[in-house]
Amino acid sequence: MTTETSGSKDVSRSLELLWGTGERPSRGPKPGLTLDRIVGAAIGIADAEGIAAVSMRRLSTELGTGTMSLYRYVPGKAELLDLMLDRVMGEPLEDDAHQPESDTWQDAVRAMGRAHLELFRAHPWLLRVNQSRTVLGPSAVRGLDASLFALRGMRLTDPELISVIIAVQSFVTGIARIEIDAAEAARQTGQSEEEFWRAQEPFLSKAMVSGEYPTLAHLSDDAFTSNFDHFAFGMERLVEGFETLVRARAKDA
């Protein structure tokens, strides 16, 4: 469930701040207070406590300044969220570990998926933000440009390349949501994943021998093991599916 929506009704101020075209305060109300520092502090709060904890009042307390002082740099939370999103979107671009070892598009797809998953792990609050109308700043545009460049070897149409990116990100978002929601449930209840399922075991065992669920009853003991890498399995199936399309297009050409 999302708690915030990126992109306010008037995105012009966000765009001005993102692209550096807006007017900045001639002097800060507090020495060392900058837009960069404000955004960094907001991300720190969101990482530790969730996006709902981010407010201009809370941020002013974190930075040791008056709330009204922040409004000289950013108009409100909507614009602040746009700046936060663009900042974290730039993180994979700065990490060489996400660069594929070879220049194949297959490696690029895998690297894209891994970078997207690690971004969610570093900033779980991203799952609580509706990004259907993300305001595109320099980091978002640079990331999209880099992804398209890495996929150029697929020789697909432009809409299809965009769809490849959407498919990968949608799959990874689903995997991340399962992982992060489970961690959140454990934190809120104080009950580990193992304890949660152990409590259900007597009831499920009885259900399996009842004969009412024959397919489930015949699953192997390791069917739901936590050791199975669903992310890696799904990513390889996506790559294989893309390969089938790329080969068919090459044959037709």
Residue frames as qw, qx, qy, qz and C-alpha x, y, z in Angstrom:
[[0.000, 0.890, 0.456, 0.000, 0.00, 0.00, 0.00],
 [0.420, 0.401, -0.019, 0.814, 1.38, 3.39, -0.97],
 [0.312, -0.699, -0.448, 0.461, 1.43, 6.30, 1.45],
 [0.071, -0.680, 0.124, 0.719, 2.79, 9.06, -0.77],
 [0.671, 0.613, 0.385, 0.162, 2.44, 10.14, -4.39],
 [0.435, -0.307, 0.248, 0.809, 5.28, 11.73, -6.30],
 [0.128, 0.283, 0.508, 0.804, 4.59, 14.66, -8.61],
 [0.105, 0.487, 0.512, -0.700, 2.39, 17.44, -7.19],
 [0.445, 0.758, 0.469, -0.091, -0.26, 19.25, -9.23],
 [0.289, 0.941, -0.173, 0.002, 2.29, 21.92, -10.14],
 [0.919, -0.134, 0.090, 0.358, 5.58, 20.19, -10.94],
 [0.432, 0.818, -0.081, 0.370, 7.33, 23.32, -12.19],
 [0.319, -0.842, 0.376, -0.219, 9.03, 24.05, -8.87],
 [0.872, -0.260, 0.405, 0.094, 10.28, 20.48, -8.55],
 [0.789, 0.486, 0.169, 0.336, 11.67, 20.62, -12.07],
 [0.148, 0.912, -0.199, 0.326, 13.40, 23.92, -11.34],
 [0.550, -0.692, 0.451, -0.125, 15.02, 22.47, -8.23],
 [0.919, -0.007, 0.371, 0.132, 15.98, 19.18, -9.91],
 [0.713, 0.511, 0.193, 0.440, 17.55, 20.81, -12.94],
 [0.525, -0.342, -0.092, 0.774, 19.10, 23.71, -11.06],
 [0.181, 0.470, 0.370, 0.781, 17.15, 26.47, -12.81],
 [0.349, -0.824, -0.422, -0.145, 15.28, 27.81, -9.80],
 [0.028, 0.775, -0.296, 0.557, 16.40, 30.69, -7.62],
 [0.703, -0.220, -0.569, 0.364, 18.34, 29.70, -4.50],
 [0.392, -0.894, -0.182, 0.117, 18.47, 31.67, -1.22],
 [0.365, 0.808, -0.282, 0.368, 21.18, 34.33, -1.32],
 [0.055, 0.455, -0.736, 0.499, 22.14, 33.37, 2.20],
 [0.562, -0.262, -0.782, -0.059, 21.05, 30.47, 4.32],
 [0.507, -0.726, -0.037, -0.462, 19.16, 31.01, 7.58],
 [0.782, -0.548, 0.296, 0.034, 21.63, 28.64, 9.24],
 [0.084, 0.710, -0.660, -0.230, 25.31, 28.17, 8.32],
 [0.148, -0.228, 0.955, 0.119, 25.79, 24.96, 6.36],
 [0.560, 0.402, 0.635, -0.351, 22.10, 24.51, 5.48],
 [0.154, 0.335, -0.604, -0.707, 21.81, 23.59, 1.80],
 [0.800, 0.162, -0.121, -0.565, 19.26, 21.90, -0.41],
 [0.626, 0.301, -0.720, 0.014, 21.63, 18.94, -0.73],
 [0.064, 0.169, -0.804, 0.566, 21.84, 18.56, 3.03],
 [0.578, 0.034, 0.289, -0.762, 18.07, 18.87, 3.42],
 [0.818, 0.219, -0.363, -0.389, 17.42, 16.10, 0.89],
 [0.475, 0.285, -0.799, 0.235, 20.07, 13.87, 2.48],
 [0.188, -0.122, 0.687, -0.691, 18.53, 14.29, 5.92],
 [0.724, 0.110, 0.065, -0.678, 15.05, 13.49, 4.57],
 [0.755, 0.254, -0.583, -0.160, 16.34, 10.29, 2.98],
 [0.216, 0.258, -0.817, 0.469, 18.00, 9.35, 6.27],
 [0.467, -0.030, 0.485, -0.739, 14.71, 9.72, 8.13],
 [0.809, 0.217, -0.174, -0.518, 12.82, 7.73, 5.50],
 [0.580, 0.318, -0.748, 0.056, 15.42, 4.93, 5.53],
 [0.090, 0.161, -0.804, 0.565, 15.22, 4.63, 9.32],
 [0.271, 0.228, 0.658, -0.665, 11.53, 5.20, 9.98],
 [0.335, 0.520, 0.767, 0.168, 9.64, 5.11, 6.69],
 [0.173, 0.358, 0.330, 0.856, 8.39, 7.79, 4.35],
 [0.337, -0.766, -0.483, -0.259, 5.42, 8.66, 6.61],
 [0.586, -0.595, -0.230, 0.500, 7.89, 9.95, 9.22],
 [0.398, 0.071, 0.195, 0.893, 9.21, 12.60, 6.83],
 [0.008, 0.900, 0.434, 0.046, 7.67, 16.02, 7.41],
 [0.299, 0.724, -0.112, 0.611, 8.98, 19.55, 7.22],
 [0.508, -0.767, 0.179, -0.348, 8.64, 19.88, 11.00],
 [0.931, -0.290, 0.163, 0.151, 10.52, 16.64, 11.67],
 [0.739, 0.431, 0.025, 0.517, 13.16, 17.60, 9.15],
 [0.021, 0.841, -0.156, 0.517, 13.71, 20.98, 10.79],
 [0.723, -0.635, 0.233, -0.140, 14.27, 19.24, 14.12],
 [0.939, 0.032, 0.144, 0.311, 16.75, 16.85, 12.52],
 [0.565, 0.534, 0.023, 0.629, 18.67, 19.74, 10.98],
 [0.437, -0.466, -0.356, 0.682, 18.42, 21.98, 14.02],
 [0.053, 0.033, 0.199, 0.978, 16.71, 24.85, 12.26],
 [0.417, 0.317, 0.404, -0.750, 13.29, 26.46, 12.09],
 [0.553, 0.398, 0.730, 0.057, 10.61, 24.90, 9.91],
 [0.364, 0.888, 0.165, -0.226, 10.09, 28.12, 8.00],
 [0.161, -0.708, 0.549, 0.413, 13.78, 28.18, 7.12],
 [0.495, 0.016, 0.827, 0.266, 13.33, 24.97, 5.08],
 [0.469, 0.717, 0.508, -0.087, 10.65, 26.58, 2.94],
 [0.087, 0.858, -0.273, -0.427, 13.26, 28.97, 1.59],
 [0.138, -0.421, 0.827, 0.347, 14.87, 25.95, -0.08],
 [0.096, -0.161, -0.927, -0.325, 11.96, 23.64, -0.89],
 [0.394, -0.287, -0.160, -0.858, 8.24, 24.62, -1.09],
 [0.757, -0.256, 0.255, -0.545, 6.87, 21.53, 0.63],
 [0.639, -0.243, 0.728, -0.039, 6.90, 17.78, 1.09],
 [0.809, 0.511, 0.275, -0.088, 5.69, 17.05, -2.45],
 [0.449, 0.832, -0.317, 0.077, 8.70, 18.77, -3.96],
 [0.334, -0.636, 0.681, -0.139, 10.98, 17.29, -1.31],
 [0.825, 0.028, 0.557, -0.090, 9.80, 13.80, -2.26],
 [0.730, 0.683, 0.006, 0.019, 10.60, 14.48, -5.92],
 [0.140, 0.824, -0.528, 0.153, 14.13, 15.49, -4.92],
 [0.596, -0.404, 0.671, -0.176, 14.53, 12.42, -2.70],
 [0.887, 0.292, 0.349, -0.074, 13.47, 10.08, -5.48],
 [0.607, 0.763, -0.199, 0.104, 15.90, 11.55, -7.98],
 [0.164, -0.755, 0.612, -0.172, 18.73, 11.39, -5.44],
 [0.684, -0.238, 0.681, -0.107, 18.33, 7.68, -4.71],
 [0.840, 0.502, 0.195, -0.067, 17.78, 6.85, -8.39],
 [0.377, 0.832, -0.399, 0.076, 21.29, 8.11, -9.01],
 [0.576, -0.588, 0.561, -0.087, 22.88, 5.67, -6.57],
 [0.900, 0.113, 0.402, 0.123, 23.13, 2.67, -8.95],
 [0.585, 0.785, -0.033, 0.201, 24.82, 4.90, -11.51],
 [0.075, -0.859, 0.456, -0.223, 27.58, 5.66, -9.02],
 [0.717, -0.384, 0.574, -0.096, 28.25, 2.03, -8.09],
 [0.310, 0.522, -0.713, -0.351, 30.60, 0.16, -10.42],
 [0.311, -0.084, 0.932, -0.167, 29.42, -3.11, -8.91],
 [0.606, 0.479, 0.483, -0.412, 26.23, -2.81, -10.93],
 [0.399, 0.653, -0.426, -0.483, 28.06, -2.60, -14.23],
 [0.979, 0.131, 0.117, -0.099, 27.91, -5.89, -16.21],
 [0.602, -0.473, 0.513, 0.388, 31.17, -7.74, -16.68],
 [0.398, 0.114, 0.666, 0.621, 30.61, -8.00, -20.42],
 [0.191, 0.244, -0.104, -0.945, 28.81, -5.84, -22.95],
 [0.122, -0.273, -0.886, -0.354, 26.01, -8.30, -23.73],
 [0.419, -0.380, -0.119, -0.816, 22.45, -7.13, -23.32],
 [0.762, -0.330, -0.554, -0.065, 21.76, -10.27, -21.23],
 [0.535, -0.144, -0.465, 0.690, 24.27, -9.11, -18.63],
 [0.052, -0.230, 0.025, -0.971, 22.75, -5.65, -18.79],
 [0.618, -0.419, -0.391, -0.538, 19.29, -7.03, -18.00],
 [0.748, -0.313, -0.525, 0.261, 20.65, -9.01, -15.04],
 [0.376, 0.002, -0.298, 0.877, 22.58, -6.00, -13.74],
 [0.268, -0.363, -0.171, -0.876, 19.50, -3.81, -14.12],
 [0.717, -0.442, -0.462, -0.276, 17.43, -6.24, -12.07],
 [0.688, -0.233, -0.458, 0.512, 20.06, -6.59, -9.34],
 [0.186, 0.156, -0.146, 0.959, 20.53, -2.81, -9.08],
 [0.446, -0.430, -0.273, -0.735, 16.77, -2.29, -8.80],
 [0.769, -0.413, -0.489, -0.003, 16.47, -4.91, -6.03],
 [0.584, -0.136, -0.369, 0.710, 19.37, -3.46, -4.05],
 [0.042, -0.343, -0.030, -0.938, 17.85, 0.00, -4.36],
 [0.643, -0.503, -0.328, -0.476, 14.69, -1.26, -2.64],
 [0.787, -0.295, -0.442, 0.314, 16.74, -2.99, 0.04],
 [0.396, 0.056, -0.233, 0.886, 18.64, 0.22, 0.75],
 [0.219, 0.004, 0.114, -0.969, 15.48, 2.36, 0.69],
 [0.056, 0.322, 0.945, -0.030, 12.40, 0.22, 1.55],
 [0.198, 0.574, 0.380, -0.698, 10.22, 3.35, 1.63],
 [0.144, 0.260, -0.558, -0.775, 10.34, 3.43, -2.17],
 [0.098, -0.264, -0.938, -0.203, 7.67, 0.72, -2.15],
 [0.026, -0.633, -0.641, 0.433, 5.32, 3.12, -0.33],
 [0.069, 0.547, -0.109, -0.827, 5.56, 5.81, -3.00],
 [0.643, 0.597, 0.479, -0.028, 3.26, 5.93, -6.01],
 [0.286, -0.494, 0.410, 0.711, 5.74, 6.72, -8.79],
 [0.531, 0.531, 0.631, 0.193, 3.32, 6.57, -11.72],
 [0.269, 0.921, 0.144, 0.243, 3.97, 10.29, -12.24],
 [0.687, -0.432, 0.018, 0.585, 7.59, 10.61, -11.23],
 [0.190, 0.966, -0.092, -0.150, 9.06, 14.01, -11.99],
 [0.899, 0.220, 0.022, 0.378, 12.08, 13.25, -14.15],
 [0.233, -0.922, 0.252, 0.180, 15.27, 14.82, -12.87],
 [0.285, 0.730, -0.609, -0.127, 18.88, 14.39, -14.01],
 [0.298, -0.324, 0.890, -0.116, 19.44, 11.06, -12.23],
 [0.691, 0.313, 0.582, -0.292, 16.23, 9.48, -13.54],
 [0.625, 0.735, -0.099, -0.243, 16.94, 10.60, -17.10],
 [0.113, 0.677, -0.726, -0.051, 20.58, 9.51, -16.90],
 [0.488, -0.148, 0.839, -0.187, 19.54, 6.11, -15.57],
 [0.740, 0.490, 0.379, -0.263, 17.02, 5.58, -18.36],
 [0.457, 0.793, -0.357, -0.187, 19.56, 6.66, -20.95],
 [0.116, -0.536, 0.835, -0.031, 22.15, 4.24, -19.56],
 [0.636, 0.086, 0.731, -0.233, 19.66, 1.36, -19.54],
 [0.710, 0.644, 0.144, -0.244, 18.60, 1.95, -23.14],
 [0.262, 0.768, -0.572, -0.120, 22.23, 2.18, -24.23],
 [0.318, -0.359, 0.872, -0.102, 23.01, -1.15, -22.55],
 [0.647, 0.277, 0.677, -0.216, 20.05, -2.83, -24.29],
 [0.395, 0.657, -0.267, -0.584, 20.79, -1.52, -27.79],
 [0.009, 0.326, -0.906, -0.270, 22.14, -4.94, -28.85],
 [0.459, 0.286, 0.792, -0.284, 18.65, -6.42, -28.61],
 [0.023, 0.040, -0.573, -0.818, 17.71, -4.53, -31.79],
 [0.054, 0.583, 0.805, -0.101, 14.07, -4.24, -30.75],
 [0.044, 0.730, 0.321, 0.602, 11.75, -1.33, -31.44],
 [0.056, 0.381, -0.378, 0.842, 11.89, 1.62, -29.07],
 [0.672, -0.384, 0.037, -0.632, 8.52, 0.83, -27.40],
 [0.932, -0.086, -0.353, 0.003, 9.71, -2.77, -26.93],
 [0.512, 0.268, -0.497, 0.648, 12.93, -1.64, -25.25],
 [0.294, -0.403, 0.279, -0.820, 10.91, 0.49, -22.84],
 [0.862, -0.236, -0.148, -0.424, 8.72, -2.55, -22.20],
 [0.774, 0.120, -0.532, 0.321, 11.80, -4.66, -21.40],
 [0.148, 0.310, -0.480, 0.807, 12.74, -2.16, -18.71],
 [0.590, -0.307, 0.087, -0.742, 9.17, -2.10, -17.37],
 [0.903, -0.085, -0.388, -0.167, 9.05, -5.91, -17.27],
 [0.609, 0.158, -0.571, 0.528, 12.31, -6.17, -15.33],
 [0.056, -0.287, 0.392, -0.872, 11.40, -3.43, -12.88],
 [0.715, -0.265, -0.096, -0.640, 7.89, -4.82, -12.34],
 [0.867, -0.055, -0.492, 0.058, 9.25, -8.29, -11.58],
 [0.452, 0.174, -0.532, 0.694, 11.87, -6.94, -9.19],
 [0.315, -0.359, 0.183, -0.859, 9.32, -4.71, -7.45],
 [0.845, -0.253, -0.261, -0.392, 7.21, -7.79, -6.74],
 [0.788, 0.010, -0.502, 0.356, 10.17, -9.71, -5.31],
 [0.203, 0.285, -0.398, 0.848, 11.23, -6.71, -3.22],
 [0.527, -0.401, -0.008, -0.749, 7.71, -6.23, -1.88],
 [0.888, -0.231, -0.387, -0.089, 7.56, -9.83, -0.63],
 [0.663, 0.084, -0.447, 0.594, 10.95, -9.47, 1.06],
 [0.065, 0.292, -0.264, 0.917, 10.39, -6.04, 2.59],
 [0.629, -0.405, -0.156, -0.645, 6.80, -6.69, 3.68],
 [0.855, -0.208, -0.464, 0.099, 7.96, -9.85, 5.49],
 [0.477, 0.103, -0.415, 0.768, 10.66, -7.90, 7.32],
 [0.228, -0.359, 0.069, -0.902, 8.14, -5.19, 8.23],
 [0.773, -0.372, -0.332, -0.393, 5.66, -7.77, 9.56],
 [0.766, -0.119, -0.489, 0.399, 8.39, -9.32, 11.71],
 [0.236, 0.211, -0.300, 0.900, 9.34, -5.90, 13.08],
 [0.423, -0.375, -0.064, -0.822, 5.76, -4.89, 13.88],
 [0.850, -0.316, -0.274, -0.319, 4.72, -8.19, 15.49],
 [0.314, -0.660, 0.647, -0.218, 8.01, -9.20, 17.10],
 [0.866, 0.005, 0.490, -0.095, 7.48, -12.64, 15.59],
 [0.137, -0.462, 0.700, 0.527, 10.05, -14.04, 13.16],
 [0.616, 0.280, -0.459, -0.576, 9.09, -15.60, 9.82],
 [0.376, 0.118, -0.917, 0.059, 10.03, -19.04, 11.18],
 [0.115, 0.142, 0.747, -0.639, 7.90, -18.57, 14.30],
 [0.521, 0.264, 0.010, -0.811, 4.94, -17.40, 12.22],
 [0.664, 0.218, -0.583, -0.414, 4.91, -20.50, 10.02],
 [0.239, 0.100, -0.919, 0.298, 5.72, -22.85, 12.90],
 [0.345, 0.117, 0.536, -0.762, 2.53, -21.71, 14.65],
 [0.691, 0.299, -0.111, -0.648, 0.50, -22.79, 11.60],
 [0.225, 0.357, -0.890, -0.170, 2.24, -26.11, 11.10],
 [0.262, 0.096, 0.909, -0.311, -0.14, -28.32, 13.18],
 [0.538, 0.524, 0.346, -0.562, -3.18, -26.99, 11.32],
 [0.470, 0.611, -0.449, -0.451, -1.59, -27.21, 7.89],
 [0.012, 0.279, -0.960, -0.035, -0.31, -30.73, 8.54],
 [0.410, 0.278, 0.779, -0.384, -3.80, -31.85, 9.44],
 [0.541, 0.629, 0.046, -0.556, -5.20, -30.20, 6.31],
 [0.276, 0.552, -0.701, -0.358, -2.65, -31.96, 4.07],
 [0.047, -0.073, 0.996, -0.031, -3.63, -35.45, 5.27],
 [0.495, 0.326, 0.488, -0.641, -7.33, -34.72, 4.90],
 [0.450, 0.252, 0.774, 0.367, -7.27, -35.42, 1.16],
 [0.247, 0.859, 0.396, -0.211, -8.92, -32.11, 0.35],
 [0.139, 0.915, -0.279, -0.255, -5.75, -30.53, -1.04],
 [0.952, 0.044, 0.241, 0.183, -4.09, -33.31, -3.07],
 [0.596, 0.693, -0.088, 0.396, -1.80, -31.10, -5.18],
 [0.150, -0.825, 0.374, -0.397, -0.35, -29.27, -2.20],
 [0.834, -0.425, 0.325, -0.137, -0.05, -32.50, -0.22],
 [0.932, 0.187, 0.164, 0.264, 2.20, -34.02, -2.90],
 [0.261, 0.900, -0.267, 0.226, 4.67, -31.13, -2.96],
 [0.735, 0.141, -0.479, 0.459, 8.21, -31.96, -1.88],
 [0.557, -0.644, -0.358, 0.384, 9.37, -30.99, 1.59],
 [0.402, -0.324, 0.075, 0.853, 11.54, -28.22, 0.19],
 [0.249, 0.664, 0.567, 0.420, 8.81, -26.63, -1.95],
 [0.125, -0.947, -0.171, -0.240, 8.66, -23.54, 0.23],
 [0.748, -0.288, -0.121, 0.586, 12.27, -23.47, 1.35],
 [0.048, -0.969, -0.007, 0.244, 13.74, -20.05, 2.02],
 [0.527, -0.439, 0.511, 0.518, 16.97, -21.20, 0.37],
 [0.542, 0.471, 0.580, 0.386, 15.51, -21.06, -3.14],
 [0.156, -0.370, 0.103, 0.910, 16.54, -17.89, -4.98],
 [0.407, 0.678, 0.607, -0.078, 13.28, -16.75, -6.58],
 [0.118, 0.875, -0.123, -0.454, 14.90, -13.55, -7.81],
 [0.156, -0.472, 0.744, 0.446, 17.66, -15.36, -9.74],
 [0.389, 0.259, 0.876, 0.118, 15.20, -17.94, -11.10],
 [0.337, 0.799, 0.444, -0.227, 12.77, -15.30, -12.33],
 [0.040, 0.809, -0.310, -0.498, 15.48, -13.10, -13.83],
 [0.247, -0.260, 0.838, 0.412, 16.86, -15.99, -15.88],
 [0.377, 0.495, 0.782, 0.038, 13.39, -16.84, -17.18],
 [0.227, 0.887, 0.139, -0.378, 12.95, -13.21, -18.24],
 [0.091, -0.642, 0.582, 0.491, 16.31, -13.24, -20.02],
 [0.342, 0.048, 0.900, 0.267, 15.42, -16.49, -21.79],
 [0.363, 0.706, 0.590, -0.150, 12.10, -15.03, -22.90],
 [0.136, 0.875, -0.146, -0.440, 13.78, -11.94, -24.28],
 [0.249, -0.412, 0.764, 0.429, 16.34, -14.13, -26.06],
 [0.445, 0.372, 0.809, 0.100, 13.53, -15.99, -27.82],
 [0.304, 0.881, 0.284, -0.225, 12.15, -12.70, -29.15],
 [0.062, -0.796, 0.417, 0.435, 15.56, -11.37, -30.16],
 [0.375, -0.154, 0.844, 0.350, 16.39, -14.58, -32.10],
 [0.432, 0.592, 0.680, 0.011, 13.02, -14.48, -33.86],
 [0.195, 0.926, 0.042, -0.320, 13.56, -10.87, -34.91],
 [0.194, -0.614, 0.629, 0.435, 17.07, -11.64, -36.17],
 [0.447, 0.132, 0.854, 0.232, 15.74, -14.56, -38.19],
 [0.374, 0.782, 0.487, -0.112, 13.00, -12.43, -39.74],
 [0.035, 0.886, -0.209, -0.412, 15.51, -9.74, -40.60]]
